[in-house]
Amino acid sequence: MDSVVTGSSSEAVRWLPWGNEAFKRARIERLPVLLAIGAAWCQGCARMLGTTYRDKFVCELIHENFIPIWVDTDLRPDINERYNLGGWPTTAFLSPAGQLLGGETFVDVSRMVTLLQEVSLTFQRKYREIETVSLISKPSCEAVHEFSAAKEIQALIGWYESCLIEHYDQVHGGFDASPKRVHPAAVQFMLTRVSSGDSSLRQMALKTLDAIGWGELFDDVSGGVFRYCAGEAWTDPQYEKLLSVNASVLDLFLEGWLVLGEDRYRDRAQDVIRYVSATLSDHVEGGFFSSQYANEDYYRLEADFREKSDVPFVDQAVYADGTAEMSAAYVRAAEIFNDPSLLQFAVASMERVVGTSYERGRGIAHDVNQGQVIRGLLRDQVLVSGTLIHLYEATDREVYLDLAQELIRYVLRVFLDQDSGGLFDRVSHQNDIGLMREVMKPLEINCAAVRVLVSLGEITSNAEFHERATALLFSQVQIAKKQGIGAGSFAVTALTLDI
């Protein structure tokens, strides 16, 4: 496919996919790139596609003066991580070499006309200067010494608990003023502390889980949770429903029920499962759909009126990471609720992921539907490996354990920074463009890899896995110290290691 055309009208932008061909055209024609990053669930993206990118004058300016590229954030999270300008839609302007020149998020027709004219004029005037500016270089990473890191890890756990208390919203639950998000690792940390006998965070955990389950974040009619709330009191929800958010919330409600002993969390977990089963599950082939569109008019309707209205669009893309997350939550729910049907669906889902996207020596592909083969993303490998471990523990099928070990060894072989430790978020390639050459070691998924290694070490009694886990956690110390409340994944993981 040479291009992606949004809509059938001639007055629509003729988008190109991200790739060397588009940037080659930009170099040959000496034109800047207009990079639009959006999502199927994003109402602002749909509005911009239906208005700004259908305006006749805007389309003419783009086609005459730019190379337009559309990127789906769910299909290419690695591109989004590097070029997103603070939200969706992102409207970014790049040089032919992929250098970020500037941009905004949502842009209406009037503002877009001004932007296109200014960027085009400036680019042509300063073309030589722009092309000689060096792109971002790989940052140097200092090695972390184990002895100092071991002490710091213990100190960081205490620091993180203080950080949670400082950011906790005593009036409404959750953290900080607004927007209000789930922060699954932070809630998990509180529950882990309570389960170990520390009751000091119990009320914080209760109030936060209640806010998530009984505020406007939760859809009382159809079930499931929205992405976040813009209001401080868990009001003004942003109505898109993402698979990953619902997987995290399902897991938190299950843990909340077990740790806090409150039956209402069990009931809310079942509500999430009912929503996911009805709306985000592929009952034909297995797997979970990635999202449901944020139709605010629909979600503001009462139950009786919703039944007579069209259900918001569901993006039926099946991605390896999201399906692994929800499958892991299903495996846990199957055990807690003694419901073998949940385990069966998790098995079918992961069998589909592995069967359609796994290649020996190349790991798991991101897009299970195979619309585009995107390989080499760390998140896919780690989350699939972790879920395979859960399936092994639930079914005692050695094949799941074998593949989990193979995937994590692939990760250590291909993604590990041999000089200073830590796992890169993607496999780099010689022909990477612009900021795709940037080195990134995301804290959350590095910590998830630590937990996978710990589990493998316990199951196989292989000391190598534990040694790898400890070294990997040590490599994240300096990163975690800069994350604030976002260091929850590190704090939770540190509690699982005996250091």
N, C-alpha and C positions, 0 to 999 in steps of 0.2 A: 504494500500500500504506500503510494507516494505521499499522500497527505491525508489529514484528518479534517473533514469538512463538517463544521457545526451547522446543522440545519440544511434545508434544501434550497433556501433562498440564495439568489446570486449576490445579495447584499449580506454576505457573511464572510468572516475571515477564513481563509484557506490555510488551516494550521498544518504545520509540519511536525513530525515526531522528533524528539530529542535524538541527536546522533551526528555523526561526522559529516553526513551529506548536507545537512542544514547549515552547519558552520562553514563547510567548504564553500557553499553558495555565498554566505556572508563575506568570506574573504575575497572571493572572485569578484563579487559585485560591489565590494567595499561599502557594505551596509551594516548598521547595527542590528542586533537581535532583540525582538520583543518576546520575552519569556513570560507566559501566563501559567501560573500554577493553581490548579483548582481541584475540586473533588465532586463526585456524584452526589454526595449528601449535602453540599453547601448551597444554601439559598442565595447567598450573595454572588456566588459563582454563576448560578443559573440566571440571576438577574442581569449580571454583566454580559453574559453570553447573549441574552435576549434583547438587550438594549444597546449598550456601548458597542459591542462587536457586531451589531447589525445596522449601525448607522452608516449610511452610504458614504459620507465624507470621511468618517473614521476608517472604513474599509479601504477607501482609495489611498489615504495617507499611509496606511500600514503596507499595502501591497506595492506601493511605489517606493517606499523609503525604508522598509524593514524586512527582516526575515522572521516571520511569526512562528513560534514554537509553543505547543500546548503540552503540559505535563500533568498527569494525574498523580496527586500526592500519594495515593494509596498504592498505585502501581510502582512509583519510583520514589520511595521515601528517602533514598540517598540523595537524590537531586533536591528534593524539598528541604532536607536538613541543611543544605549548603546555600540555597538561594532564597528561601522563604524570608519575607521582609516583615514578619510579625503577624501574619494571619492569612486567611483565604478569602477571596482570591488574592494572589500576589501578582503584581504587575511589575516586572523587572526588565531593565534594559541592559544588554550585555554587548561587549565588543565581539568581533569575529573570533577572538581567541578565548571567549568565555569569561572575560573579566567583568565583574559587576560594576556598572556605571551609575546605577541609581534606580529608583522606582518607588512605588507606593502599593497600597493594597487595593481596595475597591476604588474604581475611577469611573465617574459618570462621563457622558458624552462631551460636555463642554470642557471639562478638565482634561479628558483624553486628547482632544484636538490640540489644546495648548501644549501638553506634554510631548506629543508626537512631533509637533513643529519645532519645539525647543530642542529636543534631543537630536532630531535629525540635523538641524542647523549646527548645533554645537559639535556633533560627531564629524560632520564634513569639514568644519573649520579646524578641528583639533585632531584629525585622523592620525597623523604621524605621531603626535604626542601620546595619544591613547594607545596605539599599537606598540609603543616602546615601553609602556609602564609594565613593570614586572608583575606577574601574577603572584598570588599568595604562595609562599614557600612552606615546606614542611617544617613545623615547629620542632625545636629540639626538646627532647624529653629526658629529664634527669632520672637516672636510676634511683630506686628507693632502696635503702639498706634495710635488711630485715629486722635488725635489732631495734633501730629507732622506730620502724614502722609498727612493730608489735606493741610497743608502748603507746604509740599514737592511736592505734586502733581502739584500745581500751578507753583512752581519753575521748576519742571521737564518739563513742557510744554515749558517754555521759553528756558530751557537748550537744549531741543531737537531741537527747531528751530535753535538755534545757531549751533548745531551739524550738521544739514542738510547743512547749509551754508558753514560750514568748510569742509565738505566732498564732496560738490558739484563740479562736473567737469565743469568748465565754458566754456571749449572749445568744449567738445563733449556731454554734458548733462549726466544725471545719476550721480552716486556717485563713488568716488575713481577712481584709475587708471584702474586696471583690476583685475579680470574679471568684465565684465559689466552685471549686473543682473537687473531685473525689480524693485525689492524692492517695492512691491505694497503698503505697509503701509506708507512708506515714501512719495510716490507720493500722496496717499490719504490724508495725513496730509497737504501737500501743497494745494491741491484742497479744502480741508475743510477750510483752512485759507482764501483762495481767496473768497470762497462763503460767508464767514462771513464779507467781506468788506476789508480784508487786502490784498492789491495788491502787497506787497513787494516780495511775492514768485511766482507771476504770470509768469515771464519770466523763472524761474527755472522749473516750471511745464510744460510750453510750450516746452521748449527745450528737456526736458526729455521724454515727450510723443512723440515728433517728432522723437527722437532717437529710441524709442521703435518701432514706427510704420513705419519708413522710413529708418532705417538702416538695416544691414544684419541680425538682430535678426528676422525680419519679412520675411516670405516666400511670395514674391510677386506673385509667380506662383500658388501655391496650397492654399495659405492663412494660417493663424495661425502663432504662434511664436515658435521659438526654445527655448531651456532651458536657455541658456546664451551665451554670446560672450566672447571669451578669449582675444580679442584685446581691447585695451584702447579706440579706436575710433569705438566701436560697430562693430568690424570685427571679422573674424574667429569664426563663430557661431558653437556651439556644437549642432548637428542637430536633436537630439531627441525632440519630441514634447510631452509635458506632459499635461494632462487634467487640472491639478490644475493651471499651469502657464497660460494657455489660458483662464481659468475662471477669473483669476485675471486681465489679460490684457483686456478682454471684459468689465469687470466692470469699469476699469480705463478709457477706451475710452468712455463709456457711460457717466461717471461722467465728463470727460474732455469736452465732447460736451455740457453738460448742464451748467457747471460752466464757461468755457472759451468761449463758443459760437462759436467754430471753427467747421465748417461742416466736415472737413476732418476727425475728430475723429469719427463722426457718420459713415462715410463711412468705416473707418477701423474696427469699431465695427461690421458692417455688413459683412465685409470680414472674421472676426473671426467666426461669426455665420455660414457663408457658409461652412467654413472648418470643423467646429465641426459637423455640420449637415451631411456633406458628408462623413466624415471619422471616427469620434469618437462617433457617435450616434447609438444606437441599435433601429432601427425602427420597430423591431418585438416585443420586450418585453418592450421597454422603458429603459432608463438609458444611461450612457455615458461610453465608453471604456476608459481605464486608460492612454494609451500612444501609440505613433507610433515610430517605430525603427529609429535610427539615421544612415540612409544609406547616407553617405556623397557623394558617387558617384552619386546617384540619384538626390540629392538636388542641385548639381552643374550643372546639365543639364539645357539647355534652355527649354522653354515651349514645343516646337515642339518635342524635343527628349524625354521629360518626358512622353508625351502621348503614346510613343511607348515602354516605359519601365515598368517593374513590379513596382507597388506601394510598398513602404516599409511596412513591417509587422506591423499590428496593434494588440496590446495586448488587447483581448476582455474581460479581467477581468473587472468586474463592482464592484467598491468599494463604500461603503456608503458615505464616506467623499467627494470624488471627485465628485460623482453624485450630492450630496447636493450642493456643491460649484457652479457647472455649472448650476444646476436647479435654484438656486437663481439668477444668472446672467440672465438666460432666462426669469424669471418672471419679472425682471426689464426691460429687453429689450422689452418684450411683451407690457408693459405699454407705454414705450417711443415711440416705433414704431407703436403702435396700431395694433399689430400682434397677434391675438388670437392663432395662431398655435404654437407659442413659449410657451405660457402659457399651452396649451394642452399637449405639450411634457413634460414640467416640471412636470405637474400633473401626467402624466403616469409614468415618471421616479421615482418620489417620492412614488407613489403608489406601484411600484415594490419594492423599497427599504424597505418600511414598511411592505408590504405584505409578503416578503420572509425572512426578517432578524430580525423583531421585536419580542421580547418575553416579556410579562408583567413581570416586576420585574427584568429583565436581560438586558433591553435596546436593542440597535441595534447591529447586528453582522457586522463585517467589510466587509467580502467577500459576496457580494450579490449573486454571482453565486453559493455559497454554496460548492465550491470545498473543502475548509477547513473552519470550523466554528471558526472564531477568534472573541471572544467577549471581552467586557470590555475595549475598547479603548475610552478615553475621547473625542478625536477629532470627532469620529463618532457621539456620542451622541449630542455634542454641535452644530455641523454643521447641522445635520438633524433637530434638534429642531429649529434652526434659520431659515432654509428654510421652515419648516412647518408654521412658523409665517408669512413669506412672502406669502405663498399660502393662508393662512387664510385671509390676507388683500386683496388679489387679487380675491378670490372666495367667501368669507364670509361663508365658510363651517366650522361650529363649531368643527367638528371632528379633523381638523388640529390644532386648538388652544388647544383642550383638550390633544392631544398627545404631543404637544410641551411642555405643562406644566408638563405632566407626565414624559417626558424624563428629563427635567431640575430638577425636584424633585428627580428623580433617581440619577442624577449627584450629587446633594447636599447631598444625603444620603450616597452614596457609594464612591465618589471620594474626598470629602472634607476632608482636614486635620483639624480635630476638635481642635487641640492644637494651631496651629499657622496660620491657614488659608491657602488658596490656594488650587487648585485642582491638584491631582496627574494625571499623564498621562494615567494610566492604573489601573485596578483592580489587586491587588497583590494576590498571592496564596501561600499556604504553601509549595508547591513543586516547586516554582520558582527556576531557576538555575542561579548561578553566578551573573552577573551584572543585571539580571532581578529583583534582590532584591533592586536595587538602586532606591532611591526616586527621582522623577523628577516632576517639576511643570512648564511646558513650558509656557512662557510668552504669546505667540501669542494666544494660544487656551484658556488660562485663561481670556484674554481680550475679546475674542469672547464670552465667557460665560457671562461676564459682560454685553455686548451689548444685548445678548438674555434676560437676566434678566431685563434690562432697558425696552426693548420692551414689555415684558410680564407685567411689572408694569404699563406701560402706557395704554395698552389695557384693562387690567382687573381692573385697579385702586386698585390693591393690594399693599399696602405699604411694605409688606414683601419682595417682589421681589426687590424693590428699595433698601431696607436696605441690602439685600444679595449682591446686585450689588456693593454697596459702600464698604462694608466690603471686598469683593473679590478684588476690585481694590486696596484698601489700602494694602492688603497682597502682592501686586506685586511691591510696590514702590522700595524696595531694589534690587529686581531682575532687574527692568527696568534700574536702575542707572548704572548697569554693562554692558548693552547691546549696548551702543553707538547708531549707526544708526539703529540697530536692535530693538530699543525700539519704533519704529513707531506705533505698534499696541497699546501700552500703551498710547502714546500721543494722537492718534486718539480717543481712548476710553475715555480718561479723558475729552476730549472736549464735550462728549455727556452727562456727569454727571454734575449736578449743586451742586458743593461742596463749 
